[in-house]
Amino acid sequence: MKPFGKNHIIISVITFLILFLMNYLGNDLPDKLQRALLTAFAGVVGLTIGLFILNKGKNDKTPPQNFD
């Protein structure tokens, strides 16, 4: 799955919704909306960074020598 492709956007939206709802519904503090938005946004950013790292070496034509 490449970053910012169709599948990445769908998974990012699902991740955002799940994290937002988990934090919004399970929080009794007065600033629950801000915390839920920040946590959900951070989860999507983490997912995107992970995909960049994962896909960094996918099309590498020169693998490391003597890889064991």
Backbone atoms as SQL, in Angstrom:
CREATE TABLE atoms (id INTEGER PRIMARY KEY, chain TEXT, resi INTEGER, resn TEXT, atom TEXT, x REAL, y REAL, z REAL);
INSERT INTO atoms VALUES
  (1, 'A', 1, 'MET', 'N', 0.844, -1.169, 0.000),
  (2, 'A', 1, 'MET', 'CA', 0.000, 0.000, 0.000),
  (3, 'A', 1, 'MET', 'C', 0.892, 1.237, 0.000),
  (4, 'A', 2, 'LYS', 'N', 0.760, 2.072, -1.003),
  (5, 'A', 2, 'LYS', 'CA', 1.595, 3.266, -1.068),
  (6, 'A', 2, 'LYS', 'C', 0.930, 4.423, -0.324),
  (7, 'A', 3, 'PRO', 'N', 1.735, 5.284, 0.272),
  (8, 'A', 3, 'PRO', 'CA', 1.176, 6.412, 1.010),
  (9, 'A', 3, 'PRO', 'C', 0.383, 7.344, 0.090),
  (10, 'A', 4, 'PHE', 'N', -0.705, 7.850, 0.593),
  (11, 'A', 4, 'PHE', 'CA', -1.606, 8.792, -0.070),
  (12, 'A', 4, 'PHE', 'C', -2.292, 8.197, -1.291),
  (13, 'A', 5, 'GLY', 'N', -2.348, 6.893, -1.362),
  (14, 'A', 5, 'GLY', 'CA', -3.134, 6.224, -2.387),
  (15, 'A', 5, 'GLY', 'C', -4.567, 6.057, -1.884),
  (16, 'A', 6, 'LYS', 'N', -5.370, 5.411, -2.691),
  (17, 'A', 6, 'LYS', 'CA', -6.780, 5.216, -2.340),
  (18, 'A', 6, 'LYS', 'C', -6.933, 4.401, -1.063),
  (19, 'A', 7, 'ASN', 'N', -6.184, 3.309, -0.967),
  (20, 'A', 7, 'ASN', 'CA', -6.276, 2.451, 0.219),
  (21, 'A', 7, 'ASN', 'C', -5.781, 3.156, 1.474),
  (22, 'A', 8, 'HIS', 'N', -4.737, 3.962, 1.340),
  (23, 'A', 8, 'HIS', 'CA', -4.194, 4.674, 2.490),
  (24, 'A', 8, 'HIS', 'C', -5.206, 5.683, 3.027),
  (25, 'A', 9, 'ILE', 'N', -5.899, 6.367, 2.155),
  (26, 'A', 9, 'ILE', 'CA', -6.888, 7.351, 2.598),
  (27, 'A', 9, 'ILE', 'C', -8.054, 6.658, 3.297),
  (28, 'A', 10, 'ILE', 'N', -8.495, 5.530, 2.769),
  (29, 'A', 10, 'ILE', 'CA', -9.594, 4.793, 3.399),
  (30, 'A', 10, 'ILE', 'C', -9.191, 4.304, 4.787),
  (31, 'A', 11, 'ILE', 'N', -8.003, 3.728, 4.905),
  (32, 'A', 11, 'ILE', 'CA', -7.541, 3.230, 6.206),
  (33, 'A', 11, 'ILE', 'C', -7.298, 4.384, 7.174),
  (34, 'A', 12, 'SER', 'N', -6.834, 5.532, 6.671),
  (35, 'A', 12, 'SER', 'CA', -6.629, 6.695, 7.527),
  (36, 'A', 12, 'SER', 'C', -7.951, 7.211, 8.084),
  (37, 'A', 13, 'VAL', 'N', -8.980, 7.247, 7.266),
  (38, 'A', 13, 'VAL', 'CA', -10.291, 7.700, 7.739),
  (39, 'A', 13, 'VAL', 'C', -10.845, 6.740, 8.786),
  (40, 'A', 14, 'ILE', 'N', -10.724, 5.444, 8.537),
  (41, 'A', 14, 'ILE', 'CA', -11.206, 4.453, 9.509),
  (42, 'A', 14, 'ILE', 'C', -10.431, 4.565, 10.817),
  (43, 'A', 15, 'THR', 'N', -9.109, 4.729, 10.728),
  (44, 'A', 15, 'THR', 'CA', -8.277, 4.880, 11.921),
  (45, 'A', 15, 'THR', 'C', -8.670, 6.132, 12.693),
  (46, 'A', 16, 'PHE', 'N', -8.886, 7.236, 11.979),
  (47, 'A', 16, 'PHE', 'CA', -9.276, 8.482, 12.631),
  (48, 'A', 16, 'PHE', 'C', -10.600, 8.315, 13.365),
  (49, 'A', 17, 'LEU', 'N', -11.571, 7.706, 12.705),
  (50, 'A', 17, 'LEU', 'CA', -12.884, 7.531, 13.328),
  (51, 'A', 17, 'LEU', 'C', -12.824, 6.642, 14.573),
  (52, 'A', 18, 'ILE', 'N', -12.097, 5.549, 14.477),
  (53, 'A', 18, 'ILE', 'CA', -12.006, 4.633, 15.625),
  (54, 'A', 18, 'ILE', 'C', -11.316, 5.312, 16.803),
  (55, 'A', 19, 'LEU', 'N', -10.185, 5.968, 16.547),
  (56, 'A', 19, 'LEU', 'CA', -9.467, 6.633, 17.634),
  (57, 'A', 19, 'LEU', 'C', -10.273, 7.781, 18.220),
  (58, 'A', 20, 'PHE', 'N', -10.947, 8.537, 17.367),
  (59, 'A', 20, 'PHE', 'CA', -11.749, 9.661, 17.851),
  (60, 'A', 20, 'PHE', 'C', -12.895, 9.177, 18.734),
  (61, 'A', 21, 'LEU', 'N', -13.624, 8.179, 18.254),
  (62, 'A', 21, 'LEU', 'CA', -14.765, 7.693, 19.029),
  (63, 'A', 21, 'LEU', 'C', -14.330, 7.045, 20.341),
  (64, 'A', 22, 'MET', 'N', -13.229, 6.293, 20.310),
  (65, 'A', 22, 'MET', 'CA', -12.749, 5.671, 21.547),
  (66, 'A', 22, 'MET', 'C', -12.391, 6.728, 22.590),
  (67, 'A', 23, 'ASN', 'N', -11.750, 7.802, 22.156),
  (68, 'A', 23, 'ASN', 'CA', -11.334, 8.842, 23.098),
  (69, 'A', 23, 'ASN', 'C', -12.474, 9.777, 23.480),
  (70, 'A', 24, 'TYR', 'N', -13.393, 10.041, 22.579),
  (71, 'A', 24, 'TYR', 'CA', -14.481, 10.969, 22.873),
  (72, 'A', 24, 'TYR', 'C', -15.521, 10.332, 23.786),
  (73, 'A', 25, 'LEU', 'N', -15.889, 9.102, 23.496),
  (74, 'A', 25, 'LEU', 'CA', -16.930, 8.451, 24.290),
  (75, 'A', 25, 'LEU', 'C', -16.419, 7.979, 25.648),
  (76, 'A', 26, 'GLY', 'N', -15.153, 7.691, 25.763),
  (77, 'A', 26, 'GLY', 'CA', -14.622, 7.153, 27.007),
  (78, 'A', 26, 'GLY', 'C', -13.974, 8.178, 27.909),
  (79, 'A', 27, 'ASN', 'N', -14.192, 9.458, 27.650),
  (80, 'A', 27, 'ASN', 'CA', -13.523, 10.501, 28.408),
  (81, 'A', 27, 'ASN', 'C', -14.559, 11.370, 29.099),
  (82, 'A', 28, 'ASP', 'N', -14.341, 11.670, 30.385),
  (83, 'A', 28, 'ASP', 'CA', -15.267, 12.514, 31.136),
  (84, 'A', 28, 'ASP', 'C', -14.712, 13.904, 31.419),
  (85, 'A', 29, 'LEU', 'N', -13.526, 14.201, 30.940),
  (86, 'A', 29, 'LEU', 'CA', -12.916, 15.505, 31.203),
  (87, 'A', 29, 'LEU', 'C', -13.575, 16.585, 30.350),
  (88, 'A', 30, 'PRO', 'N', -13.487, 17.847, 30.786),
  (89, 'A', 30, 'PRO', 'CA', -14.155, 18.926, 30.041),
  (90, 'A', 30, 'PRO', 'C', -13.580, 19.179, 28.638),
  (91, 'A', 31, 'ASP', 'N', -12.319, 18.839, 28.411),
  (92, 'A', 31, 'ASP', 'CA', -11.707, 19.086, 27.094),
  (93, 'A', 31, 'ASP', 'C', -11.645, 17.815, 26.258),
  (94, 'A', 32, 'LYS', 'N', -12.676, 16.992, 26.328),
  (95, 'A', 32, 'LYS', 'CA', -12.639, 15.699, 25.651),
  (96, 'A', 32, 'LYS', 'C', -12.624, 15.823, 24.134),
  (97, 'A', 33, 'LEU', 'N', -13.234, 16.855, 23.567),
  (98, 'A', 33, 'LEU', 'CA', -13.235, 17.028, 22.113),
  (99, 'A', 33, 'LEU', 'C', -11.822, 17.313, 21.598),
  (100, 'A', 34, 'GLN', 'N', -11.113, 18.215, 22.258),
  (101, 'A', 34, 'GLN', 'CA', -9.757, 18.549, 21.836),
  (102, 'A', 34, 'GLN', 'C', -8.822, 17.357, 21.986),
  (103, 'A', 35, 'ARG', 'N', -8.943, 16.628, 23.075),
  (104, 'A', 35, 'ARG', 'CA', -8.092, 15.451, 23.289),
  (105, 'A', 35, 'ARG', 'C', -8.371, 14.370, 22.258),
  (106, 'A', 36, 'ALA', 'N', -9.645, 14.161, 21.955),
  (107, 'A', 36, 'ALA', 'CA', -10.010, 13.126, 20.989),
  (108, 'A', 36, 'ALA', 'C', -9.510, 13.490, 19.597),
  (109, 'A', 37, 'LEU', 'N', -9.652, 14.756, 19.211),
  (110, 'A', 37, 'LEU', 'CA', -9.163, 15.183, 17.892),
  (111, 'A', 37, 'LEU', 'C', -7.650, 15.069, 17.788),
  (112, 'A', 38, 'LEU', 'N', -6.954, 15.489, 18.837),
  (113, 'A', 38, 'LEU', 'CA', -5.496, 15.439, 18.814),
  (114, 'A', 38, 'LEU', 'C', -4.986, 14.001, 18.774),
  (115, 'A', 39, 'THR', 'N', -5.593, 13.130, 19.543),
  (116, 'A', 39, 'THR', 'CA', -5.173, 11.730, 19.554),
  (117, 'A', 39, 'THR', 'C', -5.446, 11.061, 18.210),
  (118, 'A', 40, 'ALA', 'N', -6.610, 11.323, 17.631),
  (119, 'A', 40, 'ALA', 'CA', -6.942, 10.723, 16.338),
  (120, 'A', 40, 'ALA', 'C', -6.023, 11.246, 15.242),
  (121, 'A', 41, 'PHE', 'N', -5.743, 12.544, 15.263),
  (122, 'A', 41, 'PHE', 'CA', -4.836, 13.109, 14.267),
  (123, 'A', 41, 'PHE', 'C', -3.433, 12.533, 14.415),
  (124, 'A', 42, 'ALA', 'N', -2.969, 12.387, 15.656),
  (125, 'A', 42, 'ALA', 'CA', -1.639, 11.814, 15.888),
  (126, 'A', 42, 'ALA', 'C', -1.578, 10.360, 15.424),
  (127, 'A', 43, 'GLY', 'N', -2.655, 9.619, 15.582),
  (128, 'A', 43, 'GLY', 'CA', -2.693, 8.241, 15.099),
  (129, 'A', 43, 'GLY', 'C', -2.581, 8.151, 13.592),
  (130, 'A', 44, 'VAL', 'N', -3.244, 9.050, 12.885),
  (131, 'A', 44, 'VAL', 'CA', -3.165, 9.061, 11.420),
  (132, 'A', 44, 'VAL', 'C', -1.777, 9.487, 10.963),
  (133, 'A', 45, 'VAL', 'N', -1.175, 10.455, 11.647),
  (134, 'A', 45, 'VAL', 'CA', 0.189, 10.872, 11.296),
  (135, 'A', 45, 'VAL', 'C', 1.167, 9.724, 11.529),
  (136, 'A', 46, 'GLY', 'N', 1.019, 9.004, 12.626),
  (137, 'A', 46, 'GLY', 'CA', 1.873, 7.846, 12.897),
  (138, 'A', 46, 'GLY', 'C', 1.709, 6.760, 11.854),
  (139, 'A', 47, 'LEU', 'N', 0.485, 6.527, 11.425),
  (140, 'A', 47, 'LEU', 'CA', 0.235, 5.546, 10.374),
  (141, 'A', 47, 'LEU', 'C', 0.918, 5.954, 9.070),
  (142, 'A', 48, 'THR', 'N', 0.842, 7.227, 8.728),
  (143, 'A', 48, 'THR', 'CA', 1.464, 7.727, 7.502),
  (144, 'A', 48, 'THR', 'C', 2.978, 7.615, 7.565),
  (145, 'A', 49, 'ILE', 'N', 3.567, 7.978, 8.694),
  (146, 'A', 49, 'ILE', 'CA', 5.025, 7.865, 8.840),
  (147, 'A', 49, 'ILE', 'C', 5.450, 6.400, 8.746),
  (148, 'A', 50, 'GLY', 'N', 4.691, 5.512, 9.356),
  (149, 'A', 50, 'GLY', 'CA', 4.990, 4.087, 9.267),
  (150, 'A', 50, 'GLY', 'C', 4.942, 3.577, 7.837),
  (151, 'A', 51, 'LEU', 'N', 3.972, 4.049, 7.060),
  (152, 'A', 51, 'LEU', 'CA', 3.893, 3.625, 5.661),
  (153, 'A', 51, 'LEU', 'C', 5.056, 4.168, 4.843),
  (154, 'A', 52, 'PHE', 'N', 5.505, 5.400, 5.133),
  (155, 'A', 52, 'PHE', 'CA', 6.672, 5.924, 4.433),
  (156, 'A', 52, 'PHE', 'C', 7.897, 5.069, 4.725),
  (157, 'A', 53, 'ILE', 'N', 8.081, 4.685, 5.978),
  (158, 'A', 53, 'ILE', 'CA', 9.233, 3.852, 6.342),
  (159, 'A', 53, 'ILE', 'C', 9.111, 2.471, 5.712),
  (160, 'A', 54, 'LEU', 'N', 7.911, 1.908, 5.720),
  (161, 'A', 54, 'LEU', 'CA', 7.699, 0.582, 5.155),
  (162, 'A', 54, 'LEU', 'C', 7.951, 0.567, 3.649),
  (163, 'A', 55, 'ASN', 'N', 7.508, 1.584, 2.939),
  (164, 'A', 55, 'ASN', 'CA', 7.637, 1.615, 1.483),
  (165, 'A', 55, 'ASN', 'C', 8.939, 2.221, 1.002),
  (166, 'A', 56, 'LYS', 'N', 9.791, 2.650, 1.909),
  (167, 'A', 56, 'LYS', 'CA', 11.054, 3.280, 1.517),
  (168, 'A', 56, 'LYS', 'C', 11.936, 2.328, 0.723),
  (169, 'A', 57, 'GLY', 'N', 11.990, 1.072, 1.115),
  (170, 'A', 57, 'GLY', 'CA', 12.878, 0.130, 0.455),
  (171, 'A', 57, 'GLY', 'C', 12.168, -0.854, -0.458),
  (172, 'A', 58, 'LYS', 'N', 10.929, -0.619, -0.795),
  (173, 'A', 58, 'LYS', 'CA', 10.185, -1.585, -1.616),
  (174, 'A', 58, 'LYS', 'C', 10.752, -1.711, -3.029),
  (175, 'A', 59, 'ASN', 'N', 11.091, -0.615, -3.665),
  (176, 'A', 59, 'ASN', 'CA', 11.570, -0.643, -5.043),
  (177, 'A', 59, 'ASN', 'C', 13.072, -0.378, -5.125),
  (178, 'A', 60, 'ASP', 'N', 13.793, -0.833, -4.127),
  (179, 'A', 60, 'ASP', 'CA', 15.235, -0.636, -4.095),
  (180, 'A', 60, 'ASP', 'C', 15.904, -1.661, -5.001),
  (181, 'A', 61, 'LYS', 'N', 16.631, -1.179, -6.000),
  (182, 'A', 61, 'LYS', 'CA', 17.294, -2.067, -6.969),
  (183, 'A', 61, 'LYS', 'C', 18.656, -2.548, -6.480),
  (184, 'A', 62, 'THR', 'N', 19.188, -1.919, -5.446),
  (185, 'A', 62, 'THR', 'CA', 20.503, -2.302, -4.936),
  (186, 'A', 62, 'THR', 'C', 20.382, -2.710, -3.465),
  (187, 'A', 63, 'PRO', 'N', 20.054, -3.969, -3.200),
  (188, 'A', 63, 'PRO', 'CA', 19.969, -4.418, -1.810),
  (189, 'A', 63, 'PRO', 'C', 21.345, -4.463, -1.160),
  (190, 'A', 64, 'PRO', 'N', 21.425, -4.509, 0.165),
  (191, 'A', 64, 'PRO', 'CA', 22.717, -4.582, 0.816),
  (192, 'A', 64, 'PRO', 'C', 23.478, -5.849, 0.427),
  (193, 'A', 65, 'GLN', 'N', 24.789, -5.749, 0.335),
  (194, 'A', 65, 'GLN', 'CA', 25.621, -6.885, -0.029),
  (195, 'A', 65, 'GLN', 'C', 25.752, -7.837, 1.141),
  (196, 'A', 66, 'ASN', 'N', 25.885, -9.126, 0.843),
  (197, 'A', 66, 'ASN', 'CA', 26.071, -10.190, 1.832),
  (198, 'A', 66, 'ASN', 'C', 24.962, -10.176, 2.897),
  (199, 'A', 67, 'PHE', 'N', 23.773, -10.053, 2.460),
  (200, 'A', 67, 'PHE', 'CA', 22.638, -10.026, 3.405),
  (201, 'A', 67, 'PHE', 'C', 22.341, -11.434, 3.874),
  (202, 'A', 68, 'ASP', 'N', 22.444, -11.653, 5.153),
  (203, 'A', 68, 'ASP', 'CA', 22.169, -12.971, 5.733),
  (204, 'A', 68, 'ASP', 'C', 21.041, -12.908, 6.693);
